[in-house]
Amino acid sequence: MTSNLQIRAFFDEATKTVTYLVWDHTSRDAAVIDPVLDFDFASGEVDTRSVEQVLAAARELQLKLSWALETHAHADHLSGAPYIKAKTGARIGIGEHIREVQKIFRPIFNATDLNPDGGDFDRLFTDGERFRIGELEVEVLHVPGHTPADVAYRIGDAVFVGDTLFMPDYGTARADFPGGDARQLYRSMRRLLDLPPQTRLFMCHDYKAPGRDTYAWETTVQAQREQNVHLKDGVTEDAYVAMREARDATLSAPALLMPSIQVNIRAGRFPPAEANGVHYMMVPVKVKDASTAPAVLGDTAAR
């Protein structure tokens, strides 16, 4: 009964992320998609103000939160899913290919505490799997390319696309993170754009394209096919891949890349505290000129 679907969006200005509260009007069963935990990198301070706004709305609407759903392991914000789980008992779900992302990043961050089979999450969804939010049926679509693990959640005529497509005037997501692939991303987006023209698409981010004064995060398949500046009808796979790879080569790493990946591959859990009770984030250090590494890093061999 998709006519029962209700949606409320919450926009986080700091990370340009959209979190969605979705619920079944009849049963009041609900899910949160891509919740944000506030994190100030300069001070190391964590705050729950953004996720508390969502929880306050759920209480006001008398909703029962059953799910905290991730579209992928985000590289630009920390997940608020564990906080939602602690407060409501909601289960944390993500696509099963999170295991591939964990395999990539576990050695990079020496995350020996990480459960490498996705066990930090409560549910790993397979492509085409269906589950329910009250009377609403949710279909999981595996849409890799931005990362190997990306999924979209389809509820009737609404699809929450994660980091695949952006608004038509802004284009598409990057594909240069480890495990990303522009060709895969093209095929995933075409899968989404093969849905009926009036299907509503809900973005995970918006950055206000040049000439647009307001943020926006809802569009349609038809609008994307006719207007997307990277992917409208007629753009071939090879042309898209060439554009995407050239564009990605000019992009800087997201400001919160290091903390976000470490936390999000753990289903929002922070690395274990050290003996002093403090949680620390790892920053792998690479020296641009390998021949100078011992001197730069102060290795004893260089003394």
GUKOL-443288 format. One record per residue (C-alpha): x negated, y, z; residue in one letter. Coordinates in pm, 1 decimal, decimal comma, m for minus. Layout:
N
        x        y        z rest
        X        Y        Z    A
...
END
This chain:
303
        x        y        z rest
      0,0      0,0      0,0    M
   m235,2    271,1   m123,7    T
     37,5    533,0    m81,1    S
    m40,3    497,0    289,0    N
   m401,0    607,1    237,6    L
   m493,4    924,6    422,8    Q
   m831,1   1098,6    387,0    I
  m1001,1   1377,7    578,7    R
  m1346,7   1505,4    481,1    A
  m1611,0   1655,8    710,8    F
  m1897,6   1847,0    549,7    F
  m2238,3   1871,2    718,2    D
  m2405,8   2187,8    595,0    E
  m2753,9   2093,1    717,3    A
  m2776,0   1775,5    506,4    T
  m2506,1   1856,1    248,9    K
  m2338,9   1527,5    342,8    T
  m1967,8   1449,1    334,0    V
  m1832,3   1210,2    597,4    T
  m1486,3   1066,3    540,1    Y
  m1224,9    961,4    791,3    L
   m981,9    729,9    609,9    V
   m678,5    564,1    759,5    W
   m360,8    370,6    699,9    D
    m63,4    594,2    773,7    H
    152,1    306,0    896,5    T
    m80,6    109,2   1123,3    S
   m308,5    404,6   1217,6    R
   m605,2    175,5   1155,4    D
   m904,5    377,4   1035,1    A
  m1263,9    380,2    914,0    A
  m1540,3    639,6    899,7    V
  m1756,2    640,7    587,5    I
  m2115,6    772,5    606,4    D
  m2111,9    936,8    951,7    P
  m2387,4   1188,7   1030,8    V
  m2596,0   1210,6   1347,9    L
  m2744,5   1558,4   1387,0    D
  m3123,9   1556,8   1406,1    F
  m3363,1   1850,0   1426,4    D
  m3693,6   1725,5   1288,0    F
  m3898,9   2016,7   1424,7    A
  m3796,3   1957,7   1785,8    S
  m3705,6   1588,6   1768,8    G
  m3367,4   1673,2   1919,0    E
  m3064,7   1454,8   1847,7    V
  m2708,2   1583,1   1882,0    D
  m2366,1   1424,3   1828,8    T
  m2165,4   1735,5   1741,4    R
  m2089,7   1624,9   1383,3    S
  m1980,2   1273,0   1470,0    V
  m1783,2   1407,1   1767,4    E
  m1579,2   1620,7   1527,2    Q
  m1476,0   1305,2   1346,1    V
  m1396,7   1121,4   1669,1    L
  m1194,0   1418,9   1794,9    A
   m987,6   1415,5   1476,6    A
   m931,1   1041,2   1513,7    A
   m807,4   1092,5   1869,5    R
   m581,4   1379,1   1763,9    E
   m430,9   1163,2   1489,6    L
   m400,1    866,5   1728,2    Q
   m611,6    643,2   1507,8    L
   m785,3    317,1   1592,6    K
  m1132,5    312,4   1440,4    L
  m1211,5    m37,0   1315,5    S
  m1505,0     35,9   1084,0    W
  m1807,7    259,8   1047,1    A
  m1899,5    205,1    682,0    L
  m2228,0    294,7    516,1    E
  m2260,5    326,7    140,2    T
  m2638,6    268,1    172,3    H
  m2937,7    339,0    396,3    A
  m2950,9    715,0    355,9    H
  m3280,0    901,1    315,2    A
  m3151,1   1246,8    404,5    D
  m2963,6   1204,3    732,5    H
  m2949,9    974,8   1031,4    L
  m2645,2    754,1   1072,0    S
  m2391,1    823,1   1344,4    G
  m2247,9    471,3   1313,5    A
  m2392,1    332,2   1640,7    P
  m2238,7    621,3   1834,5    Y
  m1899,0    549,0   1678,4    I
  m1941,0    181,3   1762,5    K
  m2032,4    260,3   2123,0    A
  m1735,0    492,0   2165,0    K
  m1467,8    290,0   1981,4    T
  m1585,9    m66,2   1923,2    G
  m1581,0    m14,1   1545,5    A
  m1794,0   m255,1   1342,6    R
  m2077,3   m128,1   1123,1    I
  m2063,2   m245,6    760,8    G
  m2296,6   m207,2    462,3    I
  m2375,7   m393,3    140,2    G
  m2564,9   m721,8    166,9    E
  m2855,7   m590,1    m39,1    H
  m2966,9   m385,3    261,4    I
  m3193,1   m686,7    315,4    R
  m3394,4   m580,7      8,7    E
  m3433,2   m228,5    145,5    V
  m3541,4   m366,3    482,6    Q
  m3796,1   m588,6    310,1    K
  m3944,5   m283,2    136,6    I
  m3964,6    m56,1    440,8    F
  m4026,8   m296,9    728,5    R
  m4403,1   m318,9    657,9    P
  m4431,4     50,8    570,0    I
  m4312,4    148,5    918,4    F
  m4446,7   m161,6   1096,1    N
  m4089,7   m216,4   1214,6    A
  m4155,7   m551,3   1379,4    T
  m3840,3   m519,3   1590,9    D
  m3622,5   m502,9   1280,7    L
  m3396,3   m798,5   1213,7    N
  m3495,8   m863,1    848,9    P
  m3175,2  m1044,0    753,1    D
  m2951,6   m742,1    812,2    G
  m2855,1   m860,7   1158,6    G
  m2847,6   m509,2   1304,4    D
  m2528,5   m458,5   1102,8    F
  m2200,5   m624,7   1196,8    D
  m2093,7   m702,5    839,0    R
  m2282,1   m734,2    511,8    L
  m2044,4   m697,4    217,8    F
  m2083,1   m880,5   m112,4    T
  m1993,4   m737,8   m452,0    D
  m1620,5   m774,0   m510,6    G
  m1546,2   m857,9   m148,3    E
  m1218,1   m729,8     m9,0    R
  m1125,5   m643,1    346,2    F
   m849,7   m445,3    511,6    R
   m803,4   m122,4    700,0    I
   m457,3   m184,6    838,7    G
   m239,2   m242,7    533,3    E
   m496,5    m90,4    298,1    L
   m710,3   m322,7     88,6    E
  m1070,4   m213,7     37,1    V
  m1278,9   m348,5   m251,1    E
  m1657,6   m334,8   m228,8    V
  m1846,5   m247,3   m549,4    L
  m2223,2   m303,6   m563,4    H
  m2365,5      0,2   m745,3    V
  m2746,8    m20,0   m722,0    P
  m2993,4    220,8   m875,7    G
  m3030,8    498,8   m620,5    H
  m3133,6    217,1   m385,8    T
  m3090,2   m159,4   m426,1    P
  m2823,5   m165,7   m156,8    A
  m2575,9    102,0   m266,1    D
  m2208,0     14,9   m256,5    V
  m1889,2    207,2   m328,1    A
  m1563,4    148,3   m141,2    Y
  m1248,5    140,1   m354,9    R
   m910,1    185,6   m189,5    I
   m637,4    193,8   m452,8    G
   m692,5    502,1   m669,2    D
   m970,7    639,0   m444,7    A
  m1338,9    541,4   m462,0    V
  m1604,7    657,6   m218,1    F
  m1907,3    649,3   m445,2    V
  m2196,5    716,9   m205,8    G
  m2513,6    840,0   m376,5    D
  m2441,5    753,7   m737,2    T
  m2250,1   1039,8   m894,5    L
  m2234,8   1401,5   m784,2    F
  m1975,0   1656,1   m894,5    M
  m1958,9   1684,0  m1275,6    P
  m2136,2   2021,0  m1281,0    D
  m2426,4   1886,4  m1071,7    Y
  m2486,2   1544,5  m1225,4    G
  m2616,4   1225,7  m1069,8    T
  m2834,1   1092,9   m788,7    A
  m3208,7   1041,1   m798,9    R
  m3351,9    694,5   m859,8    A
  m3716,6    730,3   m757,3    D
  m3708,4    590,8   m404,2    F
  m3877,7    251,8   m351,9    P
  m3645,7     m6,5   m507,3    G
  m3459,7    256,1   m708,0    G
  m3407,4    216,8  m1081,4    D
  m3263,6    469,5  m1325,3    A
  m3145,8    202,3  m1567,0    R
  m2960,1     19,4  m1291,8    Q
  m2810,4    348,3  m1177,7    L
  m2679,8    421,3  m1528,0    Y
  m2508,0     84,4  m1543,6    R
  m2361,7    125,3  m1194,6    S
  m2219,3    464,1  m1280,9    M
  m2072,7    335,7  m1605,8    R
  m1903,8     63,6  m1400,9    R
  m1740,4    335,0  m1193,0    L
  m1647,5    536,5  m1501,5    L
  m1477,0    232,9  m1654,5    D
  m1210,2    262,7  m1385,3    L
   m875,4    423,1  m1482,5    P
   m915,3    791,4  m1580,5    P
   m712,3    931,6  m1289,6    Q
   m907,7    738,1  m1027,1    T
  m1020,8    981,0   m760,2    R
  m1393,2    983,8   m685,2    L
  m1522,4   1110,2   m351,4    F
  m1885,3   1222,8   m339,0    M
  m2126,6   1168,0    m49,9    C
  m2308,0   1497,7   m113,2    H
  m2261,6   1835,1   m276,8    D
  m2523,4   2103,3   m337,8    Y
  m2314,9   2369,1   m520,1    K
  m2415,6   2371,0   m883,9    A
  m2536,5   2704,2  m1025,2    P
  m2240,8   2935,2  m1073,4    G
  m2020,0   2758,8   m819,4    R
  m1965,5   2941,7   m490,0    D
  m1795,7   2670,1   m287,2    T
  m1874,5   2313,3   m195,0    Y
  m1666,4   2039,9   m357,5    A
  m1659,3   1663,0   m324,6    W
  m1351,7   1525,5   m500,1    E
  m1317,5   1470,4   m873,3    T
  m1182,7   1206,1  m1114,1    T
  m1318,2    946,9  m1352,8    V
  m1180,9   1150,1  m1643,5    Q
  m1353,4   1468,9  m1529,0    A
  m1683,6   1285,2  m1491,7    Q
  m1657,1   1126,0  m1835,3    R
  m1576,0   1458,6  m1998,7    E
  m1795,0   1697,8  m1801,6    Q
  m2079,2   1533,2  m1608,8    N
  m2392,5   1721,5  m1709,1    V
  m2604,3   1405,4  m1694,6    H
  m2365,5   1128,0  m1787,7    L
  m2062,6   1241,3  m1984,2    K
  m1938,8   1015,3  m2261,4    D
  m2187,3    991,1  m2545,1    G
  m2501,9    989,5  m2329,0    V
  m2687,8    666,1  m2402,6    T
  m2863,1    455,5  m2143,7    E
  m3206,9    530,6  m2287,1    D
  m3138,0    904,3  m2298,0    A
  m3014,1    900,8  m1940,5    Y
  m3313,7    703,6  m1813,9    V
  m3557,3    941,4  m1985,5    A
  m3379,8   1244,0  m1835,5    M
  m3349,7   1091,8  m1488,6    R
  m3711,5    979,7  m1465,4    E
  m3840,5   1315,8  m1589,1    A
  m3618,4   1501,3  m1342,7    R
  m3708,8   1275,6  m1051,9    D
  m4078,3   1340,1  m1112,8    A
  m4017,9   1706,1  m1018,2    T
  m3824,3   1641,7   m696,0    L
  m3965,3   1671,9   m346,2    S
  m3902,2   1411,0    m78,9    A
  m3596,3   1482,0    138,0    P
  m3683,8   1669,1    456,9    A
  m3554,9   1388,8    679,0    L
  m3683,6   1098,0    469,6    L
  m3917,8    948,9    731,5    M
  m3682,3    947,4   1031,1    P
  m3374,1    864,9    825,5    S
  m3509,8    549,4    666,3    I
  m3654,2    417,6    992,8    Q
  m3324,7    462,4   1174,0    V
  m3084,0    367,2    897,1    N
  m3243,2     35,8    804,8    I
  m3180,5    m53,4   1170,2    R
  m2806,6     28,6   1133,1    A
  m2865,0    364,1   1301,1    G
  m3069,1    222,6   1588,3    R
  m3382,7    415,1   1686,0    F
  m3720,4    240,7   1708,7    P
  m3769,5     87,5   2054,4    P
  m3893,0    316,6   2328,2    A
  m4258,2    299,5   2424,0    E
  m4378,3    225,6   2776,8    A
  m4315,1    587,4   2875,9    N
  m3947,4    557,9   2779,4    G
  m3976,8    783,6   2473,7    V
  m3864,4    684,3   2122,6    H
  m4112,7    773,3   1848,8    Y
  m4086,3    790,6   1471,4    M
  m4365,5    654,5   1253,9    M
  m4526,2    869,4    983,6    V
  m4748,3    658,7    755,7    P
  m5051,1    868,3    662,6    V
  m5206,9    848,1    318,2    K
  m5516,5   1041,5    213,3    V
  m5498,6   1175,6   m142,7    K
  m5866,3   1101,4   m212,5    D
  m5931,0    752,9    m72,1    A
  m6307,5    808,4    m67,6    S
  m6266,6   1077,5    198,8    T
  m6028,8    874,9    416,5    A
  m6276,7    772,9    691,8    P
  m6390,4   1130,5    745,1    A
  m6042,5   1280,5    720,3    V
  m5884,4   1027,0    953,3    L
  m6169,8   1021,9   1200,4    G
  m6237,0    651,3   1161,3    D
  m6534,0    538,6   1371,1    T
  m6707,9    398,0   1064,8    A
  m6752,8    750,3    936,3    A
  m6931,8    871,6   1251,4    R
END
